[in-house]
């Protein structure tokens, strides 16, 4: 675990950084070094939170035999682990009553698609939605995804138990981590951030934010547009 008492101050590390760029003003460099110190503190806080997350006690035992429909037929939750001790399940907002899937989920999953070969070197990963598997696979082909493992929650039991269905019966995004040891599956972590935990003037968001789109825009002077959201296609109104 990181020992905060042995860390060099963030301001000192920023001072040691020594970078500069062509034609920058002294005012820019002073402000940038102040920001760098805050970024170093943020990095340290992120690591402290990650350590605290990893140290969580055992979560609730999964006692139901959740079943899903995959490209090759029915599959149980235990099988989704394959040979890994940890399983990440993302609940995709694409229910059978939705004409098209959620653009926000789709944007994030498009980024995840390229990461799946790396993610699955360490943990198992699955994307679950309530639409029939044929519909999910058709959209996977349309979107050009290559690696995302898609499964249909045909009974909707998993989606309901792990907060992927809202009070009105509509789809909600959900990210859940599970562990398995000696054949026993337990829930490990869910972001648990939503409207109730949102700060004024911000859309509900988690920490960490899984959307590469927002992380890139956060580095720009414009930031996150307050009224703009990704679409499934920019050639039409979809």
C-alpha positions as CSV (number, residue, x, y, z in Angstrom):
1,X,0.0,0.0,0.0
2,X,1.2,3.5,-0.8
3,X,2.8,5.2,2.2
4,X,1.7,8.9,2.0
5,X,4.3,9.8,4.7
6,X,7.2,8.9,2.4
7,X,6.0,10.7,-0.7
8,X,7.6,13.8,-2.1
9,X,5.2,16.7,-2.2
10,X,3.2,17.1,-5.4
11,X,4.5,20.7,-5.7
12,X,8.1,19.5,-5.5
13,X,7.5,16.8,-8.1
14,X,5.9,19.4,-10.4
15,X,8.9,21.7,-9.9
16,X,11.3,18.8,-10.8
17,X,9.3,18.1,-14.0
18,X,11.2,20.8,-15.9
19,X,9.1,20.6,-19.1
20,X,8.4,23.6,-21.2
21,X,7.0,24.1,-24.7
22,X,7.9,26.6,-27.5
23,X,6.9,30.2,-26.9
24,X,4.9,29.6,-23.7
25,X,4.6,32.6,-21.3
26,X,5.8,32.6,-17.7
27,X,2.1,33.0,-16.7
28,X,1.3,29.8,-18.6
29,X,4.2,27.9,-17.0
30,X,3.2,29.0,-13.4
31,X,-0.4,28.0,-14.0
32,X,0.6,24.7,-15.7
33,X,2.9,23.8,-12.8
34,X,0.1,24.5,-10.3
35,X,-2.2,22.3,-12.3
36,X,0.5,19.6,-12.6
37,X,0.7,19.5,-8.8
38,X,-3.1,19.0,-8.6
39,X,-2.9,16.2,-11.3
40,X,-0.2,14.5,-9.2
41,X,-2.5,14.6,-6.2
42,X,-5.4,13.3,-8.2
43,X,-3.3,10.4,-9.4
44,X,-2.4,9.6,-5.8
45,X,-6.0,9.8,-4.7
46,X,-7.1,7.5,-7.6
47,X,-4.5,4.9,-6.4
48,X,-5.7,5.3,-2.7
49,X,-9.3,4.6,-3.8
50,X,-8.2,1.6,-6.0
51,X,-6.3,0.2,-2.9
52,X,-9.4,0.7,-0.8
53,X,-11.5,-1.0,-3.5
54,X,-9.2,-4.0,-3.7
55,X,-9.4,-4.4,0.1
56,X,-13.2,-4.7,0.2
57,X,-14.4,-7.7,2.2
58,X,-16.3,-10.5,0.4
59,X,-19.5,-9.3,-1.2
60,X,-22.9,-11.0,-1.4
61,X,-22.9,-14.6,-2.5
62,X,-24.6,-15.3,-5.9
63,X,-27.0,-18.1,-5.1
64,X,-29.1,-18.1,-8.3
65,X,-28.1,-20.1,-11.3
66,X,-28.2,-17.2,-13.8
67,X,-28.5,-18.4,-17.4
68,X,-27.7,-16.4,-20.6
69,X,-27.9,-17.1,-24.3
70,X,-24.7,-16.7,-26.2
71,X,-23.7,-17.2,-29.9
72,X,-23.2,-21.0,-29.2
73,X,-26.4,-21.5,-27.1
74,X,-27.2,-21.4,-23.4
75,X,-24.4,-20.7,-20.8
76,X,-24.4,-20.3,-17.1
77,X,-22.8,-17.5,-15.1
78,X,-20.1,-19.9,-13.7
79,X,-19.0,-20.7,-17.3
80,X,-18.5,-17.0,-18.1
81,X,-15.5,-17.0,-15.7
82,X,-13.7,-19.5,-18.0
83,X,-10.4,-20.0,-16.2
84,X,-10.3,-16.6,-14.5
85,X,-11.1,-15.9,-10.8
86,X,-12.8,-12.6,-11.7
87,X,-15.6,-11.7,-14.1
88,X,-16.7,-8.2,-15.2
89,X,-20.2,-7.9,-16.6
90,X,-21.4,-4.8,-18.4
91,X,-25.1,-4.5,-18.8
92,X,-25.8,-2.9,-22.2
93,X,-28.9,-0.7,-22.5
94,X,-30.5,-2.6,-25.4
95,X,-33.7,-4.2,-24.4
96,X,-36.2,-6.0,-26.6
97,X,-38.5,-2.9,-26.7
98,X,-35.7,-0.5,-27.8
99,X,-35.6,0.2,-31.5
100,X,-31.8,0.9,-31.3
101,X,-29.3,0.5,-28.5
102,X,-28.1,3.3,-26.2
103,X,-25.6,5.6,-28.0
104,X,-23.6,6.2,-24.8
105,X,-23.2,2.5,-24.0
106,X,-22.4,1.9,-27.7
107,X,-19.7,4.6,-27.7
108,X,-18.0,3.1,-24.6
109,X,-18.3,-0.5,-25.8
110,X,-16.8,0.5,-29.1
111,X,-13.7,1.5,-27.2
112,X,-13.8,-1.6,-25.0
113,X,-14.0,-3.8,-28.1
114,X,-10.3,-3.2,-28.9
115,X,-9.3,-3.8,-25.3
116,X,-11.0,-7.1,-24.8
117,X,-8.0,-9.2,-26.0
118,X,-5.9,-7.4,-23.3
119,X,-8.6,-7.4,-20.6
120,X,-9.2,-11.1,-20.9
121,X,-5.5,-11.8,-20.2
122,X,-6.3,-10.9,-16.6
123,X,-10.1,-11.2,-16.0
124,X,-13.2,-12.6,-17.8
125,X,-15.4,-10.1,-19.5
126,X,-19.0,-10.2,-20.8
127,X,-21.6,-7.8,-22.1
128,X,-25.2,-8.7,-21.3
129,X,-28.3,-7.2,-22.7
130,X,-32.0,-8.1,-22.6
131,X,-32.4,-8.2,-26.4
132,X,-32.4,-11.6,-28.1
133,X,-28.9,-12.8,-29.0
134,X,-29.6,-12.7,-32.7
135,X,-30.3,-9.0,-32.4
136,X,-27.2,-8.4,-30.4
137,X,-25.0,-10.2,-32.9
138,X,-26.6,-8.4,-35.8
139,X,-25.7,-5.0,-34.2
140,X,-22.2,-6.3,-33.4
141,X,-21.7,-6.9,-37.1
142,X,-23.2,-3.6,-38.1
143,X,-21.0,-1.8,-35.6
144,X,-17.9,-3.6,-36.7
145,X,-17.1,-5.0,-33.3
146,X,-14.7,-7.9,-33.3
147,X,-14.0,-9.0,-29.7
148,X,-17.0,-8.1,-27.5
149,X,-18.5,-11.2,-26.0
150,X,-22.3,-10.6,-26.1
151,X,-24.9,-12.5,-24.2
152,X,-28.7,-12.2,-23.9
153,X,-30.3,-12.2,-20.5
154,X,-33.4,-14.0,-21.7
155,X,-35.0,-14.3,-18.2
156,X,-34.1,-10.8,-17.2
157,X,-33.4,-12.1,-13.7
158,X,-29.7,-11.1,-13.6
159,X,-30.5,-7.7,-15.0
160,X,-33.2,-7.1,-12.4
161,X,-31.0,-8.3,-9.5
162,X,-28.0,-6.3,-10.5
163,X,-29.6,-3.0,-11.2
164,X,-29.7,-3.0,-15.0
165,X,-33.5,-2.4,-15.0
166,X,-34.9,0.8,-13.7
167,X,-38.1,1.3,-11.6
168,X,-40.0,2.0,-14.8
169,X,-38.9,-1.2,-16.3
170,X,-36.5,0.5,-18.7
171,X,-32.8,-0.3,-19.3
172,X,-30.1,1.0,-17.0
173,X,-26.4,0.7,-17.6
174,X,-24.6,-1.4,-15.0
175,X,-21.1,-2.6,-14.4
176,X,-20.6,-5.4,-12.0
177,X,-17.5,-7.3,-10.9
178,X,-17.8,-10.9,-9.5
179,X,-15.3,-13.3,-8.0
180,X,-15.3,-17.1,-7.8
181,X,-13.4,-19.2,-5.3
182,X,-13.9,-22.9,-4.6
183,X,-17.0,-22.8,-6.9
184,X,-18.6,-20.0,-4.9
185,X,-19.5,-16.8,-6.8
186,X,-19.6,-13.5,-5.0
187,X,-20.4,-9.9,-6.0
188,X,-17.3,-7.7,-5.6
189,X,-18.1,-4.2,-6.8
190,X,-20.5,-1.9,-8.7
191,X,-19.9,1.8,-9.1
192,X,-23.1,2.7,-7.2
193,X,-23.1,6.2,-8.7
194,X,-26.2,7.7,-10.3
195,X,-28.6,10.5,-10.0
196,X,-28.6,10.4,-6.2
197,X,-24.8,10.9,-6.0
198,X,-24.5,13.5,-8.8
199,X,-23.1,16.9,-8.1
200,X,-25.0,20.0,-9.2
201,X,-24.6,20.9,-12.9
202,X,-23.2,17.5,-13.8
203,X,-24.6,14.5,-15.5
204,X,-24.4,11.4,-13.2
205,X,-21.0,9.9,-13.7
206,X,-18.8,7.4,-12.0
207,X,-15.2,7.5,-10.7
208,X,-13.3,6.2,-12.5
209,X,-15.2,7.3,-15.6
210,X,-15.1,4.4,-18.1
211,X,-15.9,6.6,-21.1
212,X,-12.7,7.3,-23.1
213,X,-14.7,9.9,-25.0
214,X,-15.2,12.0,-21.9
215,X,-11.6,11.5,-20.7
216,X,-10.3,12.9,-24.0
217,X,-12.6,15.9,-24.0
218,X,-11.7,16.6,-20.4
219,X,-8.2,17.5,-21.6
220,X,-9.4,20.1,-24.0
221,X,-10.3,23.8,-23.4
222,X,-13.9,23.1,-24.4
223,X,-14.3,20.3,-21.9
224,X,-17.4,18.1,-21.9
225,X,-20.2,19.8,-23.9
226,X,-23.2,20.3,-21.5
227,X,-25.8,19.3,-24.1
228,X,-24.0,17.1,-26.5
229,X,-24.0,13.3,-26.4
230,X,-22.7,10.7,-28.9
231,X,-24.9,9.2,-31.6
232,X,-25.0,5.8,-33.2
233,X,-24.4,7.5,-36.5
234,X,-23.5,11.1,-37.6
235,X,-24.9,10.5,-41.1
236,X,-28.4,10.7,-39.8
237,X,-30.4,11.5,-36.8
238,X,-29.8,8.1,-35.2
